[in-house]
Amino acid sequence: MEYARTKCWVWFKGGLDGGEWRAGFVATSAEKGITIQHGDFKDCVVPEWRISTKEPADLRQAPAIPSDAVWVIH
């Protein structure tokens, strides 16, 4: 899927409390993944499995995380 400043939620891996989806990001397609941007975070490129363009029903429910998951590409 192509992204052009598309609003999205990003999955953050958590510590003892698990992970969570966070809103307020925009996604733009990049050469090797998806560039995510948010005013409170440094821009970075992540794999597509870490974003959702629809609000997750459960903000604590993890996406399907690949066994060889890469969390940050750039």
Phi, psi and omega per residue, in radians:
M1 nan 2.499 3.098
E2 -1.643 2.400 -3.138
Y3 -2.111 2.349 3.084
A4 -2.391 1.577 -3.088
R5 0.908 0.860 3.141
T6 -1.549 2.278 3.094
K7 -1.096 2.418 -3.111
C8 -2.675 2.921 3.004
W9 -1.892 2.523 -3.120
V10 -2.090 2.386 3.112
W11 -1.466 2.162 3.075
F12 -1.929 2.249 3.081
K13 -1.244 2.344 -3.109
G14 -1.828 3.108 3.086
G15 -1.571 -2.112 -3.113
L16 -1.168 -0.457 -3.109
D17 -1.517 0.007 -3.090
G18 1.512 -2.871 -3.104
G19 -1.864 -3.106 3.119
E20 -2.783 2.684 3.010
W21 -1.504 2.374 3.093
R22 -2.124 2.379 -3.120
A23 -1.599 3.081 3.023
G24 1.631 0.182 3.137
F25 -1.767 2.759 2.942
V26 -2.114 2.518 -3.100
A27 -2.010 2.415 3.073
T28 -2.366 2.336 3.131
S29 -1.063 2.439 3.110
A30 -2.189 3.024 -3.105
E31 -1.046 -0.728 -3.071
K32 -2.179 0.682 3.138
G33 2.626 -2.589 -3.104
I34 -2.182 2.195 3.054
T35 -1.426 2.197 3.075
I36 -1.932 2.478 -3.114
Q37 -2.337 2.482 3.121
H38 -2.758 2.485 -3.106
G39 -1.043 -0.434 -3.095
D40 -1.675 -0.060 -3.074
F41 -2.279 2.718 3.032
K42 -1.250 2.451 3.075
D43 -1.055 2.468 3.056
C44 -2.668 2.890 3.136
V45 -1.860 2.224 -3.112
V46 -2.220 2.827 3.056
P47 -1.254 2.720 -3.062
E48 -1.084 -0.493 -3.110
W49 -1.114 -0.308 -3.104
R50 -1.504 -0.056 -3.124
I51 -2.122 2.745 3.046
S52 -2.424 2.344 3.119
T53 -1.548 -0.127 3.076
K54 -2.044 2.512 3.136
E55 -1.091 2.159 3.106
P56 -1.120 2.471 3.127
A57 -1.090 -0.643 3.124
D58 -2.145 1.954 -3.069
L59 -1.228 -0.136 3.100
R60 -1.798 -0.105 -3.126
Q61 -1.457 2.073 -3.104
A62 -1.210 2.633 3.012
P63 -1.290 3.089 3.044
A64 -1.240 1.869 -3.094
I65 -1.652 2.093 3.138
P66 -1.043 2.595 -3.114
S67 -1.103 -0.515 3.111
D68 -1.846 0.659 -3.008
A69 -0.981 2.376 2.977
V70 -1.849 2.226 -3.060
W71 -1.606 -0.678 3.123
V72 -2.340 2.247 -3.120
I73 -1.552 -0.637 -3.070
H74 -2.341 nan nan
